């Protein structure tokens, strides 16, 4: 039974791992960032025109806007990408209808940069380690951003304790 369980866990990990080559082909979208809602959600106007699309950064979980570090995370993302040309690798939609995508600016992975700077956690899901483990470990060791506060709560835990932020 254990080998079967291990095989199922590996299969699930392959399906759930976000931001890795194990996914089917991604839709590539070039565009301009028009708005940043929080540390992991933004709007991108496609280069070919049309309305901006709402994007959730793949592989990261930034502090909620009402939690300590939330406003700083939004400002960090704005500084990196607001009114800048970007490339999206869109893979899926989340439960809120947002497109989940890896975001690159000048070839650099913005999600990885946010985690490395301590502005977001590497997103883990049901035992799947997530794509930015090394970046988070580096930020933790250096006590950057949210990792400088030993009482900082990952956003999922914050929401469980305090509920969602009021808009």
C-alpha positions as CSV (number, residue, x, y, z in Angstrom):
1,X,0.0,0.0,0.0
2,X,2.8,2.4,0.8
3,X,4.3,2.3,-2.8
4,X,0.8,3.0,-4.2
5,X,0.4,6.0,-1.8
6,X,3.8,7.3,-2.7
7,X,3.0,7.0,-6.4
8,X,-0.3,8.8,-5.9
9,X,1.5,11.6,-3.9
10,X,4.0,12.0,-6.7
11,X,1.2,12.2,-9.3
12,X,-0.7,14.7,-7.3
13,X,2.5,16.8,-6.8
14,X,3.1,16.8,-10.5
15,X,-0.4,18.0,-11.1
16,X,-0.5,20.6,-8.4
17,X,3.1,22.1,-8.5
18,X,2.7,25.6,-9.8
19,X,5.1,27.3,-12.0
20,X,7.1,24.3,-13.2
21,X,7.7,22.6,-16.5
22,X,5.5,19.6,-15.4
23,X,2.4,21.5,-16.5
24,X,0.9,21.4,-20.0
25,X,1.8,24.2,-22.3
26,X,1.1,27.7,-20.9
27,X,-0.5,30.5,-22.8
28,X,2.1,33.2,-23.3
29,X,0.7,36.8,-23.0
30,X,2.8,40.0,-23.5
31,X,1.4,43.1,-21.9
32,X,1.6,46.1,-19.6
33,X,0.9,46.1,-15.9
34,X,-1.9,48.6,-15.2
35,X,-2.7,48.0,-11.6
36,X,-1.4,46.2,-8.5
37,X,-4.1,45.1,-6.0
38,X,-1.9,43.4,-3.5
39,X,1.4,41.6,-3.2
40,X,0.3,38.7,-5.5
41,X,-2.5,40.1,-7.6
42,X,-2.3,42.5,-10.5
43,X,-3.9,43.6,-13.8
44,X,-2.2,43.3,-17.2
45,X,-3.4,44.9,-20.5
46,X,-2.5,42.5,-23.3
47,X,-0.2,44.0,-25.9
48,X,-2.6,43.1,-28.7
49,X,-5.3,45.2,-27.0
50,X,-8.4,44.6,-25.0
51,X,-9.3,44.9,-21.4
52,X,-6.8,44.3,-18.6
53,X,-6.8,40.8,-17.2
54,X,-6.6,40.0,-13.5
55,X,-3.6,37.8,-12.7
56,X,-2.7,35.9,-9.5
57,X,1.1,35.3,-9.3
58,X,1.9,31.6,-9.5
59,X,3.9,30.0,-6.7
60,X,3.7,32.9,-4.2
61,X,1.5,33.9,-1.3
62,X,2.0,37.5,-0.2
63,X,0.6,38.9,3.0
64,X,-3.0,40.0,3.0
65,X,-3.2,43.7,2.5
66,X,-4.6,44.2,6.1
67,X,-1.9,42.0,7.7
68,X,1.6,43.2,8.7
69,X,3.7,43.3,5.6
70,X,0.7,43.5,3.2
71,X,1.1,47.1,2.1
72,X,4.9,46.6,1.8
73,X,4.4,43.6,-0.4
74,X,2.0,45.6,-2.7
75,X,4.5,48.4,-2.9
76,X,7.4,46.0,-3.7
77,X,5.3,44.5,-6.6
78,X,4.4,47.9,-7.8
79,X,8.0,49.0,-7.8
80,X,9.0,45.9,-9.8
81,X,6.3,45.9,-12.5
82,X,3.7,48.8,-12.5
83,X,3.5,50.4,-15.9
84,X,6.2,48.0,-17.2
85,X,6.0,45.5,-20.1
86,X,5.8,41.9,-18.8
87,X,5.4,38.4,-20.1
88,X,2.9,36.1,-18.5
89,X,2.9,32.3,-18.7
90,X,-0.7,31.6,-17.9
91,X,-1.5,28.0,-16.8
92,X,-4.9,27.9,-15.0
93,X,-7.6,29.9,-13.4
94,X,-8.1,29.9,-9.6
95,X,-11.3,29.6,-7.6
96,X,-11.8,33.3,-7.9
97,X,-11.6,33.4,-11.7
98,X,-8.1,35.0,-11.8
99,X,-5.6,33.6,-14.3
100,X,-2.7,32.1,-12.4
101,X,0.6,33.0,-14.1
102,X,4.3,33.2,-13.8
103,X,5.2,36.8,-14.4
104,X,8.5,37.9,-16.0
105,X,9.9,41.3,-16.5
106,X,13.0,41.5,-18.6
107,X,13.3,37.8,-18.4
108,X,13.3,37.7,-14.5
109,X,10.8,35.8,-12.5
110,X,8.9,38.4,-10.5
111,X,7.4,35.8,-8.1
112,X,10.8,34.4,-7.2
113,X,12.1,38.0,-6.6
114,X,9.3,38.8,-4.2
115,X,10.0,35.6,-2.2
116,X,13.7,36.2,-2.2
117,X,13.1,39.8,-1.0
118,X,10.9,38.5,1.9
119,X,7.8,40.1,0.5
120,X,5.9,36.7,0.0
121,X,6.0,33.1,1.0
122,X,6.8,30.3,-1.4
123,X,3.3,28.8,-2.0
124,X,3.0,25.2,-0.6
125,X,-0.1,23.1,-1.2
126,X,-0.9,19.7,0.4
127,X,2.7,18.6,0.8
128,X,3.9,20.0,-2.6
129,X,6.9,22.2,-1.7
130,X,6.3,25.0,-4.3
131,X,8.7,26.5,-6.8
132,X,10.6,29.0,-4.7
133,X,11.8,27.0,-1.7
134,X,15.4,28.0,-2.1
135,X,14.4,31.7,-2.4
136,X,12.4,31.5,0.8
137,X,15.2,29.8,2.6
138,X,17.6,32.5,1.5
139,X,15.1,35.2,2.7
140,X,14.5,33.5,6.0
141,X,18.3,33.1,6.7
142,X,18.8,36.8,5.9
143,X,15.6,37.8,7.9
144,X,14.4,39.8,4.9
145,X,10.9,41.3,4.9
146,X,8.2,39.2,6.6
147,X,10.9,36.7,7.6
148,X,12.4,39.4,9.9
149,X,9.4,39.0,12.2
150,X,9.4,35.7,14.1
151,X,5.6,36.2,14.7
152,X,4.7,36.7,11.0
153,X,1.9,34.4,9.9
154,X,1.7,33.0,6.4
155,X,-1.4,34.4,4.7
156,X,-3.4,31.2,4.8
157,X,-2.9,31.0,8.6
158,X,-3.7,34.7,9.0
159,X,-7.0,34.2,7.1
160,X,-7.9,31.2,9.2
161,X,-7.4,33.2,12.4
162,X,-8.7,36.6,11.4
163,X,-10.9,36.0,8.3
164,X,-10.5,38.0,5.1
165,X,-9.6,41.6,5.0
166,X,-12.4,44.1,4.7
167,X,-12.3,46.2,1.6
